[in-house]
Amino acid sequence: MPELDFLEKAVPPVLSAATLTLSADASYVAHIHAGYQDDQFCIRLCNNLTSTPGASECGGLLYIGDRLVVPRVGDIRATLFRLAHDALGHFGTEKSYAALRDSYYWPSMRKDLETAYVPACSDCQRNKSLSQKPSGPLHPLPVPHGPGDSVTIDFIGPLPADSGFDCIVTMMDCARSDIQIIPTHTDITAEDFAALFFDHWYCNHSLPLNIISDRDKLFVSCFWHALHRLSGIMLKMSSLFHPETDGASERTNKTVNQCLRYHIDHNQSGWVRALPLMCFNILNLLNSSTGFLHFQLLYGHSPHVIPPLVPVAIQAAEAEFPVGGERAAALIQRIQDISHEAHDNLVAAKLTQVEFANRSHSPDPAFTIGDKVLLSTLHRWHDFASADSHCAAKFLPRYDGPYTIVKASPQHSSYTLDLPNTPNIFPTFHASLLCKFIPNDDDAYPDCKLDRPGPVVTNGSEEEWIVEAIIGARRRGCGWQYRVKWRGWGSEDLRWLPYLELKDCAALDVWLAAHPTHSPQHKRRPPVP
């Protein structure tokens, strides 16, 4: 058959194998040969080759055992570090050194890796979490001299709307004598809040000497500052993203949130009508810092909460205090004694808090003006998230920067940074959110150096920077901002710029072609009725 004849005449198959050969660039070998002539260690090794244990020469290359001796020439050592550290996943010194030790040798190789290359790796500094204690000891607020001298204010919300309210404001005397829990709105203006403070606190306790708060938009408004200047009240605000500054207020808010769970309905309504009773219950709590009830500090006696099973004899009640003016004087003296004892207990409690808090904190790093630091991104994830993206917090960088310190207060463990990319944010941060930036040694590792080219000067004498790519977009008001990566600059120099500054940029055209919904010309869909 024709098919069989074809099979008989077919050429038998031939087995073949593909081979892959890996070899170093010849230029590297030439650099190593040349480096032997200038490196002092290699010169001494060549002169004492036969007397050095394990030393040998093969093909013009020096070896210690099976390890190639690498001279200090060019960027060969930096290239090996980059292959062992960067290319292998940015692991620590031990794993990076283990990848090099069996094949290469030069004096202080481990020290160079441990003290210079790995600590200065910009990607590691931004993306790795610190494994040491947070910096900065606890600096508690001073104990007020008397009730009503210092008031702390904080907000809880937004909450489910109930009776026209969606937020709670707590006002607490730092001497622990009184607490006010008031329903309000998240969009309350500074003028309305000033009236709220006047009605609920000033009319009951007069004007305080200072007010402690976080950096809510109400407290940083121009009106609120003007009110403080007119009234003489000192406003003390905590550093950004550091609620430990006002720990008493944060602890009160935690108690309020816990108590609300027992009073709200299944649809999370009814919390407004529960606030007066909840405030009474908190006032009747024994404060661990003062050792007294809030009622005792406010009125001089404990409240009558549970009726007695046996009626109290009138004579016994009258015998407790003298009659007339002496009874009133004794009551006043008792309130003063309780207040003084509570003050002493608060001082002791502050010392205990400092002792326990500092066990989990390392000393203040004592940065100085001009130092470069990295800033934690723990509370600023929205600065890195683009519109319409579903960013996972665990994949975001842990630090960004570096930023320059422009004001230092090591006695309070707070530092003010120069934040050119976010001018509207309050720039003072606690030391626990900062990390020392270790710059690259450009002479030892030139490949890790960023070019950072300057601007191009146009015919109109205007400076223009070269945009490499647009990597993100976000809405700001009615317009858009785009995150710009500059050519030759690192991730620490990313900037958010408005559309008007980038409308003639080719990189923006590329971004909008891939993300048409991020264009200012794109119209939002009307809300579903």
C-alpha positions in Angstrom: 0.0 0.0 0.0 1.2 3.5 -0.7 0.9 4.4 3.0 3.2 1.6 4.0 5.8 2.5 1.4 5.8 6.0 2.7 6.4 4.8 6.3 9.3 2.5 5.1 11.0 5.4 3.4 10.5 7.9 6.3 13.7 9.2 8.0 14.0 7.8 11.6 13.6 10.5 14.3 16.8 12.0 15.7 17.1 12.8 19.4 18.3 16.3 20.2 18.8 18.4 23.4 18.8 22.1 23.9 21.6 23.5 26.1 21.6 26.8 28.0 24.9 28.3 29.0 25.1 31.1 31.6 28.2 33.2 31.8 29.2 36.6 33.1 29.8 39.5 30.8 33.4 39.6 29.7 33.6 43.3 30.7 33.1 42.3 34.3 36.0 39.9 34.2 38.2 42.5 32.6 37.2 45.0 35.4 38.1 42.4 38.0 41.5 41.8 36.4 42.1 45.6 36.3 40.9 46.0 39.9 43.5 43.6 41.2 46.2 46.1 40.2 44.8 48.9 42.4 43.0 47.2 45.3 45.4 47.2 48.3 44.0 43.9 49.7 44.4 42.1 46.4 47.9 43.5 46.0 48.9 42.1 49.4 47.1 38.8 48.5 49.1 38.4 45.3 52.4 39.1 47.0 51.6 36.4 49.7 49.6 34.0 47.6 51.6 30.9 48.5 51.6 31.7 52.2 47.9 32.5 52.6 45.8 29.5 53.6 43.2 28.6 51.0 44.4 31.3 48.5 44.9 30.4 44.9 44.9 31.8 41.4 43.2 30.4 38.3 42.9 32.1 34.9 44.2 35.3 36.4 41.5 35.4 39.0 42.1 35.2 42.8 40.2 32.8 45.0 39.9 32.1 48.7 38.8 28.5 48.8 36.1 28.4 46.1 35.2 32.0 46.6 36.1 34.6 44.0 38.0 37.6 45.4 36.2 40.8 44.2 38.3 44.0 44.3 36.9 47.4 45.0 36.5 48.6 41.4 33.6 50.2 39.6 30.2 49.0 40.5 30.9 45.2 40.7 30.3 44.9 44.4 27.1 47.0 44.2 25.9 44.8 41.3 26.5 41.6 43.4 24.6 43.2 46.3 21.8 44.2 44.0 21.5 40.6 42.7 21.6 39.1 46.2 19.2 41.6 47.9 17.0 43.4 45.3 16.6 40.7 42.8 16.0 38.0 45.4 13.1 39.7 47.1 14.6 42.4 49.4 15.2 40.1 52.3 17.4 41.0 55.2 21.1 40.9 55.7 21.3 37.2 56.7 19.6 35.9 53.6 21.3 38.3 51.3 24.7 37.5 52.7 24.0 33.7 52.5 23.4 34.2 48.7 26.9 35.7 48.3 29.1 34.0 50.8 29.6 30.7 49.0 30.8 32.3 45.8 32.4 35.7 46.5 34.7 37.2 49.0 36.1 40.6 49.9 37.1 42.1 53.3 34.1 43.4 55.3 31.6 42.1 52.8 29.0 41.3 55.5 29.6 44.7 57.2 29.1 46.6 54.0 25.9 44.7 53.4 24.6 45.1 56.9 25.5 48.7 57.7 25.4 50.4 54.3 23.6 48.7 51.5 20.5 47.0 53.1 19.7 49.9 55.6 19.9 52.4 52.7 17.7 50.5 50.4 14.9 53.0 49.6 12.3 50.3 48.8 12.9 48.4 52.1 12.7 51.6 54.1 9.3 52.4 52.6 7.7 49.0 52.4 8.9 47.1 55.6 7.2 47.6 58.9 9.4 48.3 61.9 9.9 45.4 64.3 11.2 47.5 67.2 9.3 49.5 69.8 7.7 52.7 68.7 9.8 55.8 69.4 9.0 58.5 71.9 8.0 58.1 75.6 4.6 59.1 76.9 4.2 62.8 77.7 0.9 63.0 79.6 -1.0 66.3 80.0 -0.4 68.2 83.2 -2.9 67.7 86.0 -5.3 70.7 86.3 -5.1 72.6 89.5 -8.9 72.5 90.1 -12.2 71.4 88.6 -13.2 73.3 85.4 -9.7 74.6 84.6 -9.1 72.2 81.7 -11.8 70.7 79.4 -11.3 68.0 76.8 -13.6 67.8 73.7 -14.0 65.1 71.2 -16.5 63.8 68.6 -18.0 60.4 68.1 -19.4 59.8 64.6 -20.8 59.7 62.0 -23.6 57.7 63.6 -26.9 56.4 62.2 -29.3 59.3 62.0 -31.7 59.6 65.0 -34.0 62.4 65.8 -32.1 64.6 63.4 -28.7 64.0 64.9 -25.8 61.9 63.5 -22.9 62.7 65.9 -22.0 62.9 69.6 -19.8 65.5 71.2 -18.2 64.6 74.6 -17.0 67.4 77.0 -15.1 66.2 80.0 -13.4 68.0 82.8 -9.8 66.9 83.1 -10.2 66.9 86.8 -12.8 64.2 86.3 -15.6 66.1 88.0 -18.2 66.3 85.1 -19.0 64.9 81.7 -21.4 66.2 79.1 -22.6 64.0 76.3 -24.5 66.0 73.7 -26.1 64.9 70.4 -25.1 67.1 67.4 -24.4 66.9 63.6 -21.2 66.1 61.7 -21.6 69.2 59.5 -22.1 71.6 62.4 -20.4 74.9 61.9 -17.8 76.5 64.2 -20.4 79.2 65.1 -23.0 76.7 66.0 -20.5 74.6 68.0 -19.4 77.7 69.9 -23.0 78.2 70.9 -23.3 74.6 71.9 -20.3 74.8 74.1 -21.6 78.0 75.7 -25.0 76.5 76.5 -23.8 73.1 77.8 -20.5 73.9 79.5 -19.9 77.6 80.1 -23.4 78.2 81.6 -22.7 75.3 84.1 -19.0 75.6 84.8 -17.9 79.1 83.6 -15.0 79.6 81.3 -12.1 77.0 81.4 -8.5 78.0 81.2 -7.7 75.7 78.3 -9.4 73.3 76.0 -7.8 70.1 74.7 -9.0 68.6 71.4 -7.8 66.8 68.3 -7.4 68.5 65.0 -11.0 68.5 63.9 -11.9 71.0 61.3 -14.0 72.9 63.8 -11.0 73.5 66.1 -8.7 74.6 63.4 -11.2 77.1 61.8 -10.5 80.8 61.8 -13.7 81.5 63.8 -12.7 79.2 66.6 -9.2 80.7 66.9 -10.7 84.2 66.9 -13.1 83.1 69.7 -10.1 81.8 71.7 -8.2 85.0 71.3 -11.2 87.0 72.5 -12.0 84.8 75.5 -8.4 84.1 76.5 -8.8 80.3 76.4 -5.7 78.4 75.4 -6.5 75.7 72.8 -4.2 72.6 73.1 -4.4 70.3 70.1 -2.9 66.9 69.8 -0.3 66.0 67.1 -1.7 64.4 64.0 -2.7 60.7 64.2 -1.7 60.5 67.8 -4.8 60.1 70.0 -2.6 59.1 73.0 -2.1 62.9 73.6 -5.7 63.1 74.9 -6.1 59.6 76.3 -8.8 60.5 78.8 -11.1 61.7 76.1 -10.4 58.6 74.0 -11.2 56.4 77.0 -14.5 58.2 77.6 -15.5 57.7 74.0 -14.8 54.0 74.3 -17.0 53.9 77.3 -19.8 55.8 75.5 -19.6 53.5 72.5 -19.8 50.5 74.7 -22.8 51.8 76.7 -24.7 52.8 73.5 -24.8 49.1 72.4 -27.1 48.3 75.3 -29.6 51.1 74.5 -30.0 51.2 70.7 -32.7 49.4 68.8 -32.1 46.6 66.3 -32.0 49.3 63.5 -29.5 51.3 65.5 -31.9 54.1 66.4 -32.9 55.4 69.8 -29.4 56.4 70.9 -30.3 60.1 71.4 -32.9 59.5 74.1 -30.4 57.2 75.9 -27.7 59.8 76.2 -29.0 61.5 79.5 -29.3 58.2 81.3 -25.9 57.0 79.9 -24.3 60.3 81.1 -25.7 59.7 84.6 -24.4 56.2 84.7 -20.9 57.3 83.7 -20.9 60.0 86.3 -21.7 57.3 88.9 -18.7 55.3 87.9 -15.7 55.0 90.2 -12.8 56.6 88.3 -9.6 54.5 88.6 -7.3 57.6 88.4 -9.0 59.7 91.1 -10.4 57.0 93.3 -13.7 58.9 93.5 -17.0 59.0 91.7 -17.6 61.9 89.3 -20.6 62.8 91.5 -18.4 63.0 94.6 -16.1 65.5 92.9 -19.0 67.5 91.6 -21.4 67.5 94.6 -19.4 66.2 97.5 -21.5 63.0 98.0 -22.5 59.9 96.2 -25.9 59.9 94.3 -28.9 58.0 95.6 -29.3 55.3 93.0 -30.9 52.4 94.8 -33.5 53.1 97.4 -32.6 51.8 100.9 -34.4 48.7 102.1 -34.6 50.1 105.6 -35.7 53.8 106.0 -32.9 56.0 107.3 -33.6 57.6 110.6 -34.0 61.4 110.5 -31.8 61.8 113.5 -29.0 59.8 112.0 -29.2 62.0 108.9 -29.1 65.2 110.9 -26.3 64.0 113.1 -24.1 63.5 110.0 -23.7 67.3 109.7 -24.1 70.1 112.1 -27.2 72.3 111.7 -27.2 75.6 109.8 -24.1 77.4 108.6 -21.8 74.8 110.2 -23.3 72.1 108.0 -22.8 74.1 104.9 -19.2 74.9 105.8 -18.5 71.3 106.5 -19.9 70.3 103.1 -17.7 72.8 101.3 -14.7 71.6 103.2 -15.5 68.1 102.3 -15.8 68.9 98.6 -12.4 70.7 98.8 -10.8 67.7 100.6 -12.1 65.3 98.0 -10.9 67.6 95.2 -7.4 67.8 96.7 -7.2 64.1 97.2 -8.4 63.5 93.7 -5.7 65.8 92.4 -3.0 63.9 94.3 -4.4 60.6 93.0 -4.3 61.9 89.4 -0.7 62.8 89.8 0.1 59.3 91.0 -2.0 57.8 88.2 -0.1 59.9 85.6 3.2 58.4 86.9 1.8 54.9 86.7 0.6 55.5 83.1 4.0 56.9 82.1 5.8 53.9 83.7 3.7 51.3 81.9 3.5 53.1 78.6 7.3 53.6 78.4 7.9 49.9 78.8 6.6 49.5 75.2 8.3 52.6 73.8 11.9 53.3 72.9 13.5 56.6 73.8 12.9 59.6 71.7 15.2 59.6 68.6 15.9 63.3 69.2 15.7 64.4 65.6 17.0 67.8 64.8 16.0 70.5 62.3 17.2 69.5 58.8 17.1 65.8 59.4 15.5 63.6 56.8 12.8 61.2 58.1 10.2 58.8 56.6 6.5 59.3 57.6 4.2 56.4 58.4 1.3 55.9 55.9 -0.8 54.1 58.5 -3.5 56.8 58.6 -3.0 58.2 55.1 -4.0 55.3 52.9 -6.3 57.7 50.9 -3.2 59.6 49.7 -2.1 56.5 47.8 -5.5 55.2 46.5 -6.7 56.2 43.1 -10.3 56.8 42.2 -12.3 53.7 41.3 -9.6 51.5 42.7 -9.9 48.9 45.4 -6.6 49.2 47.2 -5.7 46.7 49.9 -4.1 48.3 52.9 -1.6 45.5 53.4 -0.1 46.2 49.9 0.4 49.9 50.5 3.9 51.2 51.4 4.5 51.5 55.1 6.4 54.8 54.9 6.9 57.5 52.4 9.3 60.4 52.1 11.9 61.4 53.0 10.7 64.7 54.4 12.8 67.4 56.1 12.2 68.4 59.7 11.6 72.1 60.0 10.7 72.3 63.7 11.7 69.9 66.5 10.1 69.5 70.0 11.9 66.5 71.5 10.6 67.3 75.0 7.1 66.4 73.6 8.3 63.9 71.0 6.7 65.9 68.2 8.2 67.1 65.0 7.0 69.4 62.2 7.8 68.3 58.6 8.0 70.1 55.3 5.1 68.4 53.3 5.2 70.0 49.8 2.8 67.5 48.4 0.1 67.8 51.1 0.1 71.5 52.1 -3.4 71.4 53.7 -2.5 68.7 56.3 -1.2 69.7 59.7 2.5 68.9 59.5 3.3 68.0 63.2 3.6 64.3 64.0 4.6 62.2 67.0 8.0 60.5 66.9 6.3 57.0 66.8 5.1 57.8 63.2 8.6 58.8 62.0 11.6 56.7 61.0 15.1 57.9 60.3 15.9 58.0 56.6 19.2 56.4 55.6 20.5 57.9 52.4 22.4 55.9 49.8 26.2 56.0 49.6 26.4 57.3 46.0 30.2 56.7 45.9 30.0 53.1 47.0 26.8 52.2 45.2 26.4 54.6 42.2 23.8 52.4 40.5 21.3 53.1 43.4 21.7 56.9 42.9 18.8 58.7 41.3 19.6 61.0 38.4 17.1 63.7 39.5 17.5 65.8 36.3 16.6 69.5 36.6 13.9 71.3 34.7 14.0 72.2 31.0 14.0 75.9 30.4 11.7 76.9 27.5 12.0 79.9 25.2 9.7 81.8 27.5 12.2 81.2 30.4 9.7 78.9 32.1 10.9 75.7 33.8 9.2 72.5 32.7 9.8 69.1 34.3 9.7 65.9 32.3 6.7 63.6 33.3 7.5 59.9 33.0 4.0 58.6 33.7 0.7 59.3 35.4 0.1 56.6 37.9 -3.2 57.6 39.7 -6.1 59.9 39.7 -8.5 61.3 42.4 -11.4 63.7 42.6 -10.9 67.0 44.4 -14.0 69.1 44.5 -15.4 69.5 41.0 -12.1 68.6 39.3 -9.4 65.9 39.1 -5.9 65.6 40.4 -3.4 63.2 38.9 -0.4 61.5 40.5 2.8 62.3 38.6 6.0 60.4 38.4 8.9 62.5 37.2 11.6 61.0 34.9 14.7 60.2 36.8 13.1 60.9 40.2 12.1 58.3 42.8 8.7 57.4 44.4 9.4 59.8 47.3 8.9 62.7 44.8 5.5 61.7 43.5 3.1 64.7 43.3 -0.6 65.2 42.9 -1.2 67.9 40.3 -4.5 69.4 39.0 -5.7 68.9 35.5 -5.0 72.4 34.4 -1.3 72.0 35.0 -1.2 68.7 33.0 -3.7 69.2 30.2 -1.0 69.6 27.6 1.1 66.6 28.9 1.4 63.5 26.7 1.5 61.2 29.7 -1.9 62.4 30.7 -3.3 61.6 27.3 -2.0 58.0 27.7 -3.6 57.8 31.2 -6.9 59.1 30.0 -7.0 56.8 27.0 -6.7 53.8 29.4 -9.0 55.4 32.1 -11.7 57.5 30.3 -13.8 57.8 33.4 -11.0 59.9 35.0 -11.3 62.7 32.5 -12.8 66.1 33.5 -15.0 65.8 30.4 -16.5 62.5 31.7 -20.0 63.2 33.2 -21.1 61.4 36.3 -24.2 59.3 36.1 -27.2 60.9 37.8 -28.1 59.3 41.1 -30.7 56.5 41.0 -34.0 57.9 42.3 
